[in-house]
Amino acid sequence: MINKRLLIKNLLAHNDENSFYDKKRKIDITHKEGKAKFLKHICALSNSNPKNNSYIVIGVEDEDNNIVGVDFFDDSKIQNLINAYLTNPPIVQYENIPFPHLPDDRVVGLVTIRPINEITSLRKNIWKYYGGSVFFRDGSISMPKVFDIKIKDVNSVIVNAIENHAQNNIELTLNGVIDFMNKRQDYNPVYKVFKEYFVLCWSGDRKQVKDDVFYSRVDIELINEQVRLFYSALDEVAIEYTDDSFKIIEYVHLGLNNQFKYYELEETIIKFHDNANYSINANLLFEAPQFDKKVLHHIYNANNAILNKLKKGLTLNKPEERDLNNISATYLICYLNLFHDAIDRLKEIKPYLRAIGGDVYTSYKETMRILRKVKYS
């Protein structure tokens, strides 16, 4: 089993970007330009590596390989995007890799592109790229090219060597468990061994609501691979496990006028198999809460008034400051109740909430994560 943290270090140590790996400060697939560039790199790396895995490392400065990290990204539907836009789409896996020096909410993103030995091309137009375009890696650049039907295999030996040097061992596993238990000691850290092979660590702030137990600030890591499987700064999570599976049900706390409820968002089941493999299946459970349209119109207009004040640099009054704490969630509720422009208001307000920071911006990021899950499904 490959230790993904060690794999990233080995990739970064291997000269610079080349035809089997790319590095990015960040990616953004919330708009067409970002999606198009991401798809271009997936297409180029897949075509340039017909016999071996290829990789994109996200959260690294291009000039000096400084690992700065990105937000935790748990979009299990990213394969849907690739299948929708690429002909002969490769299997792509996005994983969140924690590093000891990064804050709790920052990880390094690792995109693994599996080899398919087929020519991958764009299925349809997106941004400035035309349907039918074929991309290859030319050194560190993804370029459109006319291709020969025989794809050359030039990287297998190098990539196999890098992956072999990133194999996990007992020392790395034990160090990973100890590091996790020490770092998360304020949030009841626990570890469990599944199938005598997989070591899973998790922690969370336990709370009981009537007969139900929830955990917030949940962190779940598969220590064997140094992969963070789940992280949430705000939401509530229910956890169940057996000898061969681990189930997470994530809830979101939504409501209006101080009347909030817990709504199921997504169920994730990690199954551990006897052949030293595991699988992760995610199922969206969310059903959008419906509210009185007159009340929503009032809240929507109040939110827009706050947004306009932020744009003009005006000072908010006390009620508006209180409403600002929930503005992302209430815009989300409006959007889910067919206020279609609410999504545009969310995009407009982002830089102002980011400047304020703290829980206000964290709430915005959590809101966009929920929205992304709902839209993909």
C-alpha positions as CSV (number, residue, x, y, z in Angstrom):
1,M,0.0,0.0,0.0
2,I,1.4,3.4,-1.0
3,N,1.9,6.1,1.6
4,K,0.5,9.1,-0.2
5,R,2.4,11.7,1.8
6,L,5.7,10.0,0.9
7,L,4.6,9.7,-2.7
8,I,4.0,13.4,-2.9
9,K,7.4,14.1,-1.4
10,N,9.0,11.8,-4.0
11,L,7.1,13.4,-6.9
12,L,8.2,16.9,-5.8
13,A,11.8,15.7,-5.4
14,H,11.8,14.4,-9.0
15,N,13.1,17.4,-10.8
16,D,10.1,19.5,-12.0
17,E,6.7,19.0,-13.6
18,N,7.0,16.6,-16.5
19,S,4.9,14.2,-18.6
20,F,3.7,12.1,-15.7
21,Y,2.9,14.7,-13.1
22,D,1.8,18.3,-12.7
23,K,1.6,20.6,-9.7
24,K,-0.8,23.4,-9.0
25,R,-1.2,26.1,-6.4
26,K,-5.0,25.4,-6.5
27,I,-7.7,24.4,-8.9
28,D,-11.2,25.7,-9.2
29,I,-13.9,23.6,-11.0
30,T,-16.8,25.8,-9.9
31,H,-16.7,27.7,-13.3
32,K,-16.2,26.8,-16.9
33,E,-12.6,28.1,-17.3
34,G,-11.4,26.1,-14.2
35,K,-13.2,23.0,-15.3
36,A,-11.8,23.3,-18.8
37,K,-8.2,23.6,-17.6
38,F,-8.6,20.7,-15.2
39,L,-10.0,18.5,-17.9
40,K,-7.2,19.5,-20.3
41,H,-4.6,18.4,-17.8
42,I,-6.4,15.1,-17.1
43,C,-6.7,14.4,-20.8
44,A,-3.0,15.3,-21.4
45,L,-1.6,13.2,-18.6
46,S,-3.8,10.2,-19.5
47,N,-2.7,10.3,-23.1
48,S,1.0,10.7,-22.2
49,N,1.0,7.8,-19.7
50,P,-0.8,4.7,-21.3
51,K,0.9,2.2,-19.0
52,N,1.4,4.0,-15.7
53,N,-0.4,6.2,-13.2
54,S,0.0,9.9,-13.5
55,Y,-0.5,12.6,-10.9
56,I,-1.5,16.2,-10.1
57,V,-0.3,17.6,-6.8
58,I,-2.4,20.5,-5.6
59,G,-1.4,23.0,-2.9
60,V,2.2,23.5,-3.9
61,E,4.0,26.8,-4.9
62,D,5.3,26.4,-8.4
63,E,8.6,28.3,-7.9
64,D,10.0,26.5,-4.8
65,N,7.8,23.5,-4.2
66,N,6.7,25.0,-0.9
67,I,3.8,23.0,0.5
68,V,1.1,25.5,1.4
69,G,-2.0,23.3,1.1
70,V,-5.6,23.9,0.0
71,D,-9.0,23.4,1.6
72,F,-10.3,19.9,2.2
73,F,-12.1,18.8,-1.0
74,D,-14.5,15.9,-0.6
75,D,-16.3,15.9,-3.9
76,S,-17.0,12.2,-4.6
77,K,-18.7,13.1,-7.9
78,I,-15.6,14.4,-9.7
79,Q,-15.6,11.3,-11.9
80,N,-19.1,12.5,-13.2
81,L,-17.5,15.6,-14.5
82,I,-14.7,13.7,-16.3
83,N,-17.2,11.1,-17.7
84,A,-19.4,14.0,-19.0
85,Y,-16.7,15.8,-20.9
86,L,-14.1,13.2,-22.0
87,T,-14.2,10.4,-24.5
88,N,-12.4,7.3,-23.2
89,P,-12.3,8.9,-19.7
90,P,-9.7,7.6,-17.3
91,I,-10.5,6.6,-13.7
92,V,-9.6,9.6,-11.6
93,Q,-9.2,9.7,-7.8
94,Y,-9.0,12.8,-5.7
95,E,-7.5,12.4,-2.2
96,N,-6.8,14.8,0.7
97,I,-3.3,14.3,2.2
98,P,-2.6,15.9,5.6
99,F,0.9,17.3,6.3
100,P,2.1,17.9,9.9
101,H,3.0,21.5,9.4
102,L,-0.3,22.5,7.8
103,P,-3.4,23.8,9.8
104,D,-6.1,21.3,10.5
105,D,-8.3,22.6,7.7
106,R,-5.5,22.4,5.0
107,V,-4.3,19.4,3.1
108,V,-2.5,18.7,-0.1
109,G,-4.7,17.4,-2.9
110,L,-3.5,14.4,-4.8
111,V,-5.2,13.5,-8.1
112,T,-4.4,10.1,-9.5
113,I,-5.1,9.3,-13.1
114,R,-5.2,5.5,-13.9
115,P,-3.8,4.3,-17.2
116,I,-6.3,3.1,-19.9
117,N,-4.1,2.7,-23.0
118,E,-6.7,4.6,-25.1
119,I,-6.7,8.0,-26.6
120,T,-8.7,10.4,-24.4
121,S,-10.2,13.5,-26.0
122,L,-12.8,16.2,-25.2
123,R,-16.3,15.0,-25.9
124,K,-17.7,18.5,-26.4
125,N,-16.8,22.2,-26.3
126,I,-15.9,23.8,-23.0
127,W,-14.6,27.3,-22.5
128,K,-12.1,27.9,-25.4
129,Y,-11.4,24.2,-26.1
130,Y,-13.3,22.4,-28.9
131,G,-14.9,19.0,-28.8
132,G,-12.6,16.4,-30.3
133,S,-9.4,18.1,-29.0
134,V,-6.6,15.8,-27.9
135,F,-4.0,16.9,-25.5
136,F,-0.6,15.5,-24.6
137,R,2.2,16.6,-22.2
138,D,5.1,18.4,-23.8
139,G,7.5,18.5,-20.9
140,S,5.6,20.4,-18.2
141,I,2.9,21.8,-20.5
142,S,-0.4,20.3,-21.6
143,M,-0.7,20.9,-25.4
144,P,-3.1,20.0,-28.2
145,K,-1.4,17.7,-30.6
146,V,-2.0,15.6,-33.7
147,F,-1.4,12.1,-32.4
148,D,0.0,8.8,-33.8
149,I,-2.4,5.9,-33.1
150,K,0.5,4.2,-31.2
151,I,0.9,5.9,-27.9
152,K,4.5,5.7,-26.6
153,D,5.2,4.4,-23.1
154,V,8.2,6.4,-21.7
155,N,7.4,6.8,-18.0
156,S,6.5,3.4,-16.6
157,V,10.0,2.6,-15.2
158,I,10.3,6.0,-13.5
159,V,6.8,6.0,-12.1
160,N,7.1,2.5,-10.8
161,A,10.3,3.4,-9.0
162,I,8.8,6.4,-7.4
163,E,5.7,4.4,-6.2
164,N,7.9,1.6,-4.9
165,H,9.9,4.1,-2.8
166,A,6.6,5.3,-1.3
167,Q,5.5,1.9,0.0
168,N,4.1,2.0,3.6
169,N,5.8,0.2,6.4
170,I,5.1,-0.6,10.1
171,E,7.2,2.4,11.3
172,L,5.3,4.9,9.1
173,T,2.0,3.4,10.3
174,L,2.8,3.6,14.0
175,N,4.2,7.1,13.6
176,G,1.0,8.1,11.9
177,V,-1.2,6.7,14.7
178,I,0.9,8.4,17.4
179,D,0.9,11.7,15.5
180,F,-2.9,11.6,15.0
181,M,-3.6,10.7,18.7
182,N,-1.3,13.5,19.9
183,K,-2.6,16.2,17.5
184,R,-6.3,15.5,18.1
185,Q,-6.3,14.7,21.8
186,D,-8.8,17.5,22.6
187,Y,-11.4,15.7,20.4
188,N,-11.5,12.2,21.8
189,P,-9.2,10.4,19.2
190,V,-9.8,6.7,18.6
191,Y,-8.1,4.2,16.3
192,K,-9.4,0.8,15.0
193,V,-7.7,-1.9,12.9
194,F,-9.9,-3.4,10.2
195,K,-9.2,-6.8,8.6
196,E,-5.9,-7.0,10.5
197,Y,-4.4,-4.5,8.1
198,F,-6.1,-1.2,7.8
199,V,-5.7,1.4,10.6
200,L,-8.3,4.0,10.8
201,C,-8.1,7.0,13.2
202,W,-10.9,9.4,13.9
203,S,-11.8,12.1,16.4
204,G,-14.7,14.5,17.0
205,D,-16.4,16.7,19.6
206,R,-19.2,14.5,20.9
207,K,-22.7,15.9,21.5
208,Q,-26.0,14.3,22.3
209,V,-29.2,15.7,20.9
210,K,-32.1,13.8,22.5
211,D,-31.5,10.1,21.6
212,D,-29.0,10.8,18.9
213,V,-25.2,11.2,19.2
214,F,-23.4,13.6,16.8
215,Y,-19.8,14.6,16.4
216,S,-18.5,17.9,15.1
217,R,-15.0,18.9,14.1
218,V,-14.6,15.4,12.8
219,D,-11.3,14.2,11.4
220,I,-11.0,10.7,9.9
221,E,-7.8,9.4,8.4
222,L,-6.7,6.1,6.9
223,I,-3.2,5.9,8.4
224,N,-1.8,3.2,6.0
225,E,-2.0,5.7,3.1
226,Q,-1.8,8.9,5.1
227,V,-5.2,10.0,3.5
228,R,-7.7,12.2,5.2
229,L,-11.1,10.6,4.3
230,F,-13.3,13.2,6.0
231,Y,-12.9,16.5,7.7
232,S,-15.5,19.1,8.8
233,A,-15.1,22.2,10.9
234,L,-18.8,22.7,11.5
235,D,-21.2,20.0,10.5
236,E,-22.6,17.2,12.6
237,V,-21.7,13.6,11.8
238,A,-23.1,10.2,13.0
239,I,-20.6,7.4,13.0
240,E,-21.2,3.6,12.9
241,Y,-18.8,0.7,12.3
242,T,-18.5,-3.0,12.2
243,D,-15.5,-5.3,11.8
244,D,-15.3,-4.6,8.1
245,S,-17.0,-1.3,7.4
246,F,-17.1,2.3,8.7
247,K,-20.2,4.4,8.0
248,I,-20.5,8.2,8.2
249,I,-23.7,10.1,7.9
250,E,-23.2,13.8,7.6
251,Y,-25.9,16.3,8.7
252,V,-26.3,20.0,8.0
253,H,-28.0,22.4,10.4
254,L,-30.3,24.6,8.5
255,G,-33.2,26.9,9.3
256,L,-34.7,30.4,9.5
257,N,-35.5,32.7,12.4
258,N,-33.7,30.6,15.0
259,Q,-35.7,27.5,14.1
260,F,-33.2,25.0,12.9
261,K,-33.2,21.3,12.1
262,Y,-30.7,18.6,11.2
263,Y,-31.0,17.4,7.7
264,E,-29.2,14.4,6.3
265,L,-26.7,15.4,3.7
266,E,-24.6,12.4,2.6
267,E,-23.9,8.8,3.7
268,T,-20.4,7.5,3.1
269,I,-19.5,3.8,3.6
270,I,-15.9,2.6,3.7
271,K,-15.7,-1.2,3.2
272,F,-12.5,-3.1,3.9
273,H,-11.9,-6.2,1.9
274,D,-9.9,-9.4,2.6
275,N,-7.6,-8.7,-0.4
276,A,-6.0,-5.7,1.3
277,N,-8.2,-3.3,-0.7
278,Y,-10.9,-0.9,0.4
279,S,-13.8,0.9,-1.4
280,I,-15.6,4.1,-0.6
281,N,-19.3,4.6,-1.7
282,A,-21.0,7.9,-1.1
283,N,-24.8,8.4,-1.4
284,L,-26.4,11.8,-1.3
285,L,-29.4,11.8,1.1
286,F,-30.2,15.5,1.1
287,E,-33.8,16.7,0.5
288,A,-34.0,20.5,0.3
289,P,-36.1,22.0,3.1
290,Q,-39.0,24.1,1.9
291,F,-40.1,27.4,3.5
292,D,-42.8,30.0,3.2
293,K,-42.0,32.1,0.1
294,K,-43.1,35.4,1.7
295,V,-40.6,34.8,4.6
296,L,-37.9,33.9,2.1
297,H,-38.5,37.0,0.0
298,H,-38.0,39.1,3.1
299,I,-34.8,37.3,4.1
300,Y,-33.5,37.4,0.5
301,N,-34.0,41.1,0.3
302,A,-32.4,41.6,3.7
303,N,-29.4,39.6,2.5
304,N,-29.1,41.7,-0.6
305,A,-29.2,44.9,1.4
306,I,-26.2,43.6,3.5
307,L,-24.4,42.6,0.3
308,N,-24.9,46.1,-1.1
309,K,-23.6,47.7,2.1
310,L,-20.5,45.5,1.9
311,K,-19.9,46.5,-1.7
312,K,-20.1,50.2,-0.8
313,G,-17.9,49.8,2.3
314,L,-20.7,50.9,4.7
315,T,-20.9,49.9,8.3
316,L,-23.5,47.2,9.2
317,N,-25.9,47.8,12.1
318,K,-26.2,45.2,14.9
319,P,-29.0,43.2,13.4
320,E,-27.2,43.1,10.1
321,E,-24.0,41.9,11.8
322,R,-26.0,39.0,13.4
323,D,-27.6,38.2,10.0
324,L,-24.1,38.2,8.4
325,N,-23.3,35.0,10.4
326,N,-26.0,33.1,8.6
327,I,-26.0,34.9,5.3
328,S,-24.4,32.0,3.3
329,A,-26.8,29.4,4.7
330,T,-29.8,31.6,4.1
331,Y,-28.7,32.3,0.5
332,L,-28.4,28.5,0.1
333,I,-31.9,28.0,1.4
334,C,-33.2,30.6,-1.0
335,Y,-31.5,28.9,-3.9
336,L,-32.9,25.5,-2.9
337,N,-36.3,27.1,-2.9
338,L,-35.9,28.3,-6.5
339,F,-34.5,31.7,-5.9
340,H,-32.2,31.1,-8.8
341,D,-30.3,34.4,-8.5
342,A,-29.2,33.4,-5.0
343,I,-26.2,31.5,-6.4
344,D,-25.0,34.6,-8.1
345,R,-25.3,36.6,-4.8
346,L,-23.2,33.8,-3.1
347,K,-20.4,34.3,-5.7
348,E,-20.6,38.1,-5.3
349,I,-20.3,38.0,-1.5
350,K,-17.3,35.6,-1.3
351,P,-14.5,38.2,-1.3
352,Y,-16.2,40.2,1.4
353,L,-16.7,37.2,3.7
354,R,-13.1,36.1,3.0
355,A,-11.9,39.5,4.1
356,I,-13.9,39.2,7.4
357,G,-12.6,35.6,7.9
358,G,-13.3,33.5,11.0
359,D,-16.6,31.5,11.3
360,V,-18.3,33.8,8.7
361,Y,-16.0,32.6,5.9
362,T,-15.9,29.0,7.2
363,S,-19.7,29.0,7.0
364,Y,-19.4,30.2,3.4
365,K,-17.0,27.4,2.4
366,E,-19.2,24.8,4.1
367,T,-22.3,26.2,2.2
368,M,-20.5,26.0,-1.1
369,R,-19.4,22.4,-0.4
370,I,-23.1,21.5,0.2
371,L,-24.1,23.3,-3.0
372,R,-21.4,21.5,-5.0
373,K,-22.6,18.1,-3.8
374,V,-26.2,18.9,-4.6
375,K,-25.5,20.3,-8.0
376,Y,-23.3,17.3,-9.1
377,S,-26.0,14.9,-8.0
